[in-house]
Amino acid sequence: MTASAGTDRAAAPAAPPAEGVRTAPVRPTRPGRTGVGAWAELLRLPALFTVPGDALAGAAAAGTRPGRRTLLAIGSSLCLYEAGMALNDWSDRAEDAVERPHRPIPSGRIRPAAAFTAACGLTGAGLALAAAAGRPALTVAAPLAATVWAYDLALKHTPAGPAAMAAARGLDLLLGAAAGSGGTRTALPSAALLGTHTLAVTAVSRKETTGGSVLAPLGALATTGVLTRLAAHRRTRLPAGRRAAAAPGLPGPNPATGEGPAPADALAVALGAAYAATAARPYFHAALNPSPPLTQRAVGGGIRATVPLQAVLAARAGAPATALLIAALAPAGRLFAKRAAMRKVSIT
């Protein structure tokens, strides 16, 4: 379950200074020194803006208004996501020492033991928040946590890696549904769509540092087109009685006709276009030239597209206010990344 506001490029060796040019001395990094910036980089803080939309879209798909339990589910999602980020860098510390030596652990700014301890603590906090949201939420959060750990420790570099990442994102959406209504069945279609998008992004990300893959971005481009059609033009219908009981007065499909209000439909189409525009262009460029920089941009575009896709799913579930709230997370994430000077954040 990872996503972010940008990409992470491997550090290129600096060119030697011209003869006769004086340069300032470079201070070596102390292995024991850490700081807020190092932890923000380790935990991919800008990527957090792609997480709340999972629970909000899940609540919308289940036909419930966001409330206290939804907030607890969002808190659980954020903790489990950050646990995955810390565990990711801990498990990849040897590989990163060669391919991404600028990252916090190989550069010595954060000790491996500290990163692993953070992953354990954040996992415990995520499960505790899910338990506070109710037993149904905990029954989803437990396999979600297990999937995160399995991906980082065993599955990432195997053919099952993208599927595990997709499962984690889908479970995160179901966590929001379970926290709000106690059931997840009506949210399964939305979870499948979001998981499919994550599967495509993760497949592209496997060539982030080496490039050379044309099939992955082409497949992701085709997947984006299919998902745009399914998410923006097929309504997620809930039983009329259940929606009325769960969220009386909530805008949604008309129980008598099955037709939704025109503004909600227009919003879903607009958000679907935003999703396609965000993801399709970098995928297309990476397919034409699968170099590492363009592949990394494609991954970044796919991650950023997660937010408008979540918003589409909420809109088509009959929750336009929730959809607009999710959509607002995208510019907020970009602004945070810009101010924090953290535009380069990776999915892996």
N, C-alpha and C positions, 0 to 999 in steps of 0.2 A: 504494500500500500504506500507507494511513494509517488510523489508528484512534486513540481516546483515551478518557479517563475522564470527559469532560464536553463542554461546548460553549463557544463563544467569542462573546460578544455585542459588537456594535459599541458603542463608548463613547458614552454619552449626554452632551449638554452639561450642565454643572453649572448649577444655578439660582443667580442672583445673590444675594449675602448681603443680609440685611435691613438697612434703614437704621439706622445707629448701632451695628451689630455689627462688632466688630473681628475681622479674620481674619489668620491667620499668612501671611507672605509666601511665595509659591511660588517655589521655586528652579528655574530652567530646567535642562533636561537637557543635559549636555554631549555633543555628537555623538561625541566621541572616547572617552567613558567606557563601559566594558563591565563586566559582572560575571557571577558564576555564575548569578544569578537571570535575567538577560537571556538567557543561552545556554540555560538550562533551559526558558525560555518559548519560545525560537526552535525548539528541538529537540523540544518537546512531551514532556518526559520521562515524565509519567504514562502517555502512550500506549504507551510501550515494553512495558508489561505485556500488551498485546494481541498482541505479536509472537512470543514463544517458542512459543506454542501452535500456530503454523503448522507449524514444523518437527517438533514433537512429534506432532501429528496426522498429519503426512506419514509419519513413521517408523512410527507405529502402523498406518497404512493399508498400508504396504509389508510389514508383518509382522516388523519388527525391533525389538529393544530399544534404547532410547536409550543412546548411548555417546559415545565421544570425537568421532566424526565428526558425531554429532547436535549436540553442543555447538559444534563449529566451524560447522555450518550455522546454529545460532541466532545465533552471533556475526556471521556474514555477514549474516543477515536484519536484525539490529539496526543494523548499520552502513549498509546500503542504505536502511533505513527512515529513519534519521536524515539521511542524505544527501538523501532526498526532502523531508524537513521543511525543511532549510536552503535547498534549491533552490526550494521552493515559495514561501517568503517573499521570496527574492531576486527571483524572476520576477514576483511580485505587488507589489513595493514601491511602484510608482506607484498602483495601485488601492488598496492598503492605506493610503496617505497620505490618501485621501479617506474610505474606508469603515471602516478599522480603524487610526486614527492611533496607538493605544496600543501596537501591536505593536513589537517590538524595533528593526526597521530604520527604519520611518518616524518613530519617536520619537527616533531618534538614538543609541540605546544600543548598537547593533551596526552597524558599517559594512557596506554592501553587498558590498564586496570580501572582507571577512572571512567573510561568510556563503557566498559563492560558493566561496572557497577551502576552507571546511569541507566543502561538498558534494562537491568534487572529492576531497579527502583521504579522506572517509568512503566514497566509492564505491570508491576504490582499495583501502582496507582490507577492504571487504566482498568484493571479488573475490579478494583474497589469501587470506582465510580460507576461501572456497569452494574455492580451488585446493588448500589444505592438506587439505580434506576429501575430495579426489579429483576426477578428471577428470569423472565424471558430475555431481557437484555444480556444478562450474564451468560445464558446458554448460547448466545451468539458471540459474545466477546471472547469467551474461552477458546473456541476454535479459531477465531480471528488471531488471537495472540499466538496460538500454536502455529498457525500458517506463517506469521511474520518471522518467528524464530526458525521454522523449518526452511523458509526461503533463504534467509541470511546465512544459516549455518550449513545447509546441505544442498539446496535445490537451485541456487542462483545460477550456477555454471553448468546446469544440466538441461536437457530438453524440456524438463518439467518446470523450469524457472518462470517463463512467462505465464503459464497457467496458474502457478502458485500466486504470482502477483495479481493476476486477474481475480482469483478467488478471494484474496484479501480485500480488494476494493469492493467487490460485490458483497462480501460479508459486512463491510463497514456500512454500506447502505442499509442492509437488513438490520443492523444494530439500531439504527434510527427508527425503523419500522417497529421493531420489537419493543423498544423503550416506550413508544407512544401508544401502541394499541395492544401489545402482547402477542400479535400475530405477524407472520412474515409472508404468507402465501400471496397476498395481493401485490407485494413489492417485488416478487421474484422477476417479473419481466424487466422492471427498471434495473434491478441488480445485474441481470444478464447483459443488458445493453451497456451499462457502465463497465462491467467486467470485460466485455469484448473490446471496448476502446482501450482499456488498460493493457490487455493482451497485445494489441497492435503496437502501442507505444513501447512496451517492454521488449518486444521482438526487435524493434529498431535500435533500442538502446544497447543491445548486446554488441553492436559494432561501433559504439561511441568513440573509442580510442583508436581503432584500426581502420574504420571505413571499409569500402569495397563491396558492400551489400546493396544490390539493386532490388532484389526481390522483397526485402523487408519493407522499405519505404513504399514500393508499389502496392504491396499487400495492405499496408496501413492506409494508403490513399483510397484504395477500393473499399476498405472497411469504413472509412469516414463517410463515403458516399452512401453506403448501405445504412449506417447508423443514423445519418441525417434524415434519410427517408423514413426509417422506422420510428425515430423519436419525434420528429416534427409532424408527421402525417398520420400516425396511428395513436388513437387515444387509449390511455390506460384506464379501462372502465372498472369501477368498483360496484358491487351490489348496492342498489339504491338504498335499501334499508340500512345496510351497515354504514354507509357514508352519512346518512341522515342522523343515525344514532351517535356516530363517533364525532361528527363535527357539524351540528346543525347551523345552517346559515352560511356555511363555507361555500364560496363560489365553486361550481364544478359542473359535471354532467347533469343535465336535466333528467330526473328519474323517469319521467314519462316518455321522453323522446330519445334519450341517450345522447342528445346534442349539447355541446357546451356553448358558453357565451362567445360571441364573435371576438371580443377583445382578447380573451384568453387564447383563442386560436391564433390570432394575429401575433400575439406575444410569443407563442411557441414557434411560429414560423420565423420570426425575427431572430430569436435566440438560436434556432437551428442554423440559420444562415451565418450567425456569428461563430458558432461552433465549427462549421465547415470552413469558413474563411481562416480561422485561427490555425486549424490543423492541416488543411489541404495544401496550402502554398509551400510551407517548408518540406512537407513530404515529397511534393513534386520536384522541388529543387534537389533534394537528396537522391531521388531516383535518377535524375539527369546526371548528377555528379556526386557519387557516393563517397566523397572525401570526408575525413573526420570532422572538419568544421561544419560542413553542411549536414552531416548526420547528427551532430550535436544540436544544431539549430532545429532539426526535425524533431528530435526528442523534446527540446524545450517547447516547441509549438504544440506537440501532442499533450504535454503536461498542462500547459496553459489552457488548452481546449477542454480540459476536464471540467472547469468551472461552468462554461456555457452549456455543456452537456448536462450537468447536474440541474442547471436552471431549466433547460428544456424538459427534463423529466418531471420536474415539479409543476411546470406550467401545464403539461399534458395530463397531469393527475388532477387538475382543477384547482391549483393553488397559485394563482398569479402573484400574490403578494410575497409568498415564499420564494417564487422564481426570481422576482426582482431583488430580493434580499441576497440570494445566492449570486446573482449576476454582479451585484455591487462588490463582491469579494475580489473579482478579477482586477479592477483598477486599484483597489486598496492594496492588493498583493504587489502589484507593479510599483506603486508608490513607496511601499515599505522597502522593497528590494533596492530601489534607487537611492533612498535616503541612507540605507544601511550599507550601501556599496557592495551588495551581495547579489549581483546579477548572474553569477556563474554557479549554479547549483544543479546537481545531477540527480538522475533517478537511481543510479547505481553507486 
